[in-house]
Amino acid sequence: MSAPRITEIPPNTTAEFIEALASTTYTQAQQAGGSIPYTAIREVSENFIHAQFREIIVSILDHGNTIRFSDQGPGIPHKEKAQMPGFSSATEPMKRYIRGVGSGLPLVKEYLSFKHGRITIEDNLKSGAVVTISVSPEEEDRRPISQKKRGVIIPALTDREKDVLFLFMQEHTLRLTDIKDELGLSPSTVHRILGKLEEQGIIESAGKMRVLTDFGSQVANQLF
């Protein structure tokens, strides 16, 4: 058994930390073969922010199909209410960074229901909370992206678009500026290429980042 992969999210502003936590978790879960939606991961990340988290740990399990958020903060006392629309415990300062209108965890519950998934909220051992989101392994292809069946239809791509796709194959998650700097392209050209790749289902938005989809990985594996 290989050692678990550990990734630390460095301290940052609240908004940037939420973005980094959600994007990193989503990307690594996708790489493991999971299919939990980015929006669900983002909403849980925001929920921990307004719950005044301490020492948050995110564990990616079950080939990316289970993600467990745990911390040592004050916890979530009203677990059932927290999953009901309109219930919010967000303080006024936190509403500068999140919506705070009681839509977060109910949205997660709704998103996961479409994928035969679920969300559970429990108390941590000493203090804090454990929030677990998962999709049913029976409903998903649990193999890592690199092992999934090939044979997809390759969309028509220009050489520049292939260059961008190759970057995504290496990094999986990129910003527009990353591509501009790496390939020496103008922002407008990169924006146009990203728009086309997104329309074709090769990449998708994850906040300010773009990430390679399962389909995009299969296309890249055949091209390169």
C-alpha positions as CSV (number, residue, x, y, z in Angstrom):
1,M,0.0,0.0,0.0
2,S,1.4,3.4,-1.0
3,A,1.7,6.2,1.5
4,P,-1.2,8.7,1.4
5,R,-0.6,11.9,-0.6
6,I,-0.6,15.0,1.7
7,T,-1.2,18.5,0.3
8,E,-1.1,21.6,2.5
9,I,-3.1,24.7,1.6
10,P,-1.0,27.7,2.6
11,P,-2.5,30.6,4.6
12,N,-4.2,33.2,2.4
13,T,-7.1,35.7,2.4
14,T,-10.4,34.1,3.2
15,A,-11.7,34.2,-0.4
16,E,-8.5,32.9,-1.8
17,F,-8.2,30.1,0.8
18,I,-11.8,28.9,0.0
19,E,-10.9,28.9,-3.7
20,A,-7.7,27.0,-3.2
21,L,-9.2,24.5,-0.8
22,A,-12.2,23.7,-3.1
23,S,-10.2,23.6,-6.4
24,T,-7.4,21.4,-4.9
25,T,-9.9,19.0,-3.4
26,Y,-11.9,18.8,-6.6
27,T,-8.9,18.2,-8.8
28,Q,-7.4,15.5,-6.6
29,A,-10.7,13.7,-6.3
30,Q,-11.1,13.8,-10.1
31,Q,-7.6,12.4,-10.6
32,A,-8.5,9.5,-8.3
33,G,-11.5,8.7,-10.5
34,G,-14.3,10.4,-8.5
35,S,-17.2,12.4,-9.8
36,I,-18.4,14.6,-6.9
37,P,-19.4,18.0,-8.4
38,Y,-17.1,20.9,-7.8
39,T,-20.1,23.0,-6.5
40,A,-20.8,20.5,-3.7
41,I,-17.1,20.6,-2.6
42,R,-17.1,24.4,-2.8
43,E,-20.3,24.7,-0.6
44,V,-18.9,22.4,2.1
45,S,-15.6,24.4,2.1
46,E,-17.5,27.6,2.6
47,N,-19.6,26.1,5.3
48,F,-16.4,25.3,7.3
49,I,-15.3,28.9,6.9
50,H,-18.4,30.3,8.5
51,A,-18.3,27.6,11.2
52,Q,-15.0,29.2,12.3
53,F,-13.0,26.1,11.5
54,R,-9.7,25.1,13.2
55,E,-7.2,22.6,11.9
56,I,-9.3,21.5,8.9
57,I,-8.4,18.2,7.3
58,V,-9.8,17.0,4.0
59,S,-9.6,13.3,3.2
60,I,-10.3,11.9,-0.3
61,L,-11.4,8.2,-0.1
62,D,-13.0,5.5,-2.2
63,H,-11.3,6.4,-5.5
64,G,-12.4,10.0,-5.1
65,N,-16.1,9.1,-4.5
66,T,-16.0,10.0,-0.8
67,I,-14.6,13.3,0.6
68,R,-14.5,13.9,4.4
69,F,-14.0,17.3,5.9
70,S,-13.1,17.4,9.6
71,D,-11.9,20.1,12.0
72,Q,-11.4,21.0,15.6
73,G,-13.6,24.2,15.7
74,P,-16.9,24.8,17.5
75,G,-18.7,22.3,15.3
76,I,-22.2,22.3,13.8
77,P,-24.8,22.0,16.7
78,H,-27.9,21.9,14.5
79,K,-27.1,19.2,12.1
80,E,-30.5,18.5,10.7
81,K,-31.4,22.3,10.4
82,A,-28.1,22.9,8.7
83,Q,-29.3,20.8,5.8
84,M,-32.6,22.7,5.5
85,P,-33.1,25.7,3.1
86,G,-33.0,29.1,4.8
87,F,-31.1,28.1,8.0
88,S,-27.9,30.0,8.4
89,S,-25.5,30.6,11.3
90,A,-23.1,32.7,9.3
91,T,-21.9,35.8,11.2
92,E,-22.0,39.3,9.6
93,P,-18.2,39.3,9.0
94,M,-18.3,35.9,7.3
95,K,-21.1,37.1,4.9
96,R,-18.4,39.2,3.2
97,Y,-17.0,36.0,1.8
98,I,-20.0,33.6,1.6
99,R,-23.7,34.0,0.9
100,G,-24.8,33.2,4.4
101,V,-28.4,32.7,3.3
102,G,-28.8,29.1,4.4
103,S,-28.4,27.6,0.9
104,G,-25.0,25.9,1.2
105,L,-25.5,22.4,2.6
106,P,-29.1,22.1,1.3
107,L,-27.6,22.7,-2.2
108,V,-25.0,20.0,-1.5
109,K,-27.7,17.6,-0.6
110,E,-29.6,18.4,-3.8
111,Y,-26.5,18.1,-6.0
112,L,-25.6,14.7,-4.5
113,S,-29.1,13.4,-4.9
114,F,-28.7,13.6,-8.7
115,K,-25.7,11.3,-8.4
116,H,-27.2,8.8,-5.9
117,G,-25.0,10.4,-3.2
118,R,-25.5,11.7,0.3
119,I,-24.1,14.1,2.9
120,T,-23.6,13.2,6.6
121,I,-22.7,15.6,9.5
122,E,-21.3,14.2,12.7
123,D,-19.4,15.5,15.8
124,N,-15.7,15.1,15.8
125,L,-14.1,13.1,18.7
126,K,-13.1,16.1,20.9
127,S,-14.5,19.1,19.2
128,G,-15.5,20.3,15.7
129,A,-17.4,18.5,13.0
130,V,-17.0,15.9,10.4
131,V,-18.9,16.4,7.1
132,T,-18.8,13.6,4.6
133,I,-20.0,13.8,1.0
134,S,-20.1,10.8,-1.2
135,V,-21.6,9.2,-4.3
136,S,-22.5,5.6,-4.6
137,P,-19.6,3.5,-6.0
138,E,-22.1,1.2,-7.6
139,E,-23.3,4.1,-9.7
140,E,-19.9,5.4,-10.8
141,D,-16.8,4.1,-12.7
142,R,-14.4,3.9,-9.8
143,R,-11.2,3.4,-11.9
144,P,-8.7,6.3,-12.1
145,I,-8.9,8.4,-15.2
146,S,-5.8,6.9,-16.6
147,Q,-7.3,3.4,-16.5
148,K,-10.7,4.2,-18.0
149,K,-11.6,2.7,-21.3
150,R,-10.3,4.5,-24.4
151,G,-11.9,4.8,-27.8
152,V,-13.7,8.2,-27.5
153,I,-14.4,10.4,-30.6
154,I,-11.7,13.0,-30.8
155,P,-13.0,16.5,-31.5
156,A,-11.3,18.6,-34.2
157,L,-8.6,20.7,-32.5
158,T,-6.1,23.2,-33.9
159,D,-2.4,22.9,-33.0
160,R,-2.7,25.7,-30.4
161,E,-5.7,24.0,-28.8
162,K,-3.8,20.8,-28.6
163,D,-0.9,22.7,-27.0
164,V,-3.3,23.9,-24.3
165,L,-4.8,20.5,-23.9
166,F,-1.3,19.1,-23.4
167,L,-0.8,21.6,-20.6
168,F,-4.0,20.5,-18.9
169,M,-2.9,16.8,-19.3
170,Q,0.2,17.7,-17.3
171,E,-1.3,20.0,-14.7
172,H,-5.1,19.2,-14.7
173,T,-5.9,22.6,-13.2
174,L,-4.8,25.9,-14.8
175,R,-5.6,29.6,-14.8
176,L,-5.8,31.7,-17.9
177,T,-2.6,33.5,-16.9
178,D,-0.8,30.1,-16.5
179,I,-1.5,29.2,-20.1
180,K,-0.7,32.7,-21.4
181,D,2.7,32.8,-19.7
182,E,3.6,29.2,-20.6
183,L,2.6,29.4,-24.3
184,G,3.2,33.1,-25.0
185,L,-0.4,33.6,-26.2
186,S,-2.5,36.8,-25.9
187,P,-5.2,36.7,-23.2
188,S,-7.9,37.0,-25.9
189,T,-6.5,33.9,-27.7
190,V,-6.4,31.9,-24.5
191,H,-9.9,33.0,-23.6
192,R,-11.2,31.9,-27.0
193,I,-9.4,28.5,-26.8
194,L,-10.7,27.9,-23.3
195,G,-14.2,28.7,-24.4
196,K,-14.1,26.2,-27.3
197,L,-12.6,23.4,-25.1
198,E,-15.3,24.1,-22.5
199,E,-18.0,23.9,-25.1
200,Q,-16.6,20.5,-26.2
201,G,-16.7,19.2,-22.7
202,I,-12.9,18.8,-22.5
203,I,-12.5,21.3,-19.6
204,E,-14.8,22.9,-17.1
205,S,-14.7,25.9,-14.8
206,A,-13.9,25.4,-11.1
207,G,-14.1,28.9,-9.7
208,K,-11.3,31.0,-11.3
209,M,-9.6,27.8,-12.5
210,R,-10.2,25.5,-15.4
211,V,-9.9,21.7,-14.9
212,L,-9.7,18.8,-17.2
213,T,-12.9,16.6,-17.3
214,D,-13.0,12.8,-17.5
215,F,-13.8,13.2,-21.2
216,G,-10.9,15.6,-21.7
217,S,-8.5,13.2,-20.0
218,Q,-9.6,10.4,-22.4
219,V,-9.1,12.8,-25.4
220,A,-5.7,13.8,-24.2
221,N,-4.7,10.1,-23.6
222,Q,-5.5,9.3,-27.2
223,L,-3.8,12.4,-28.7
224,F,-0.6,12.2,-26.6
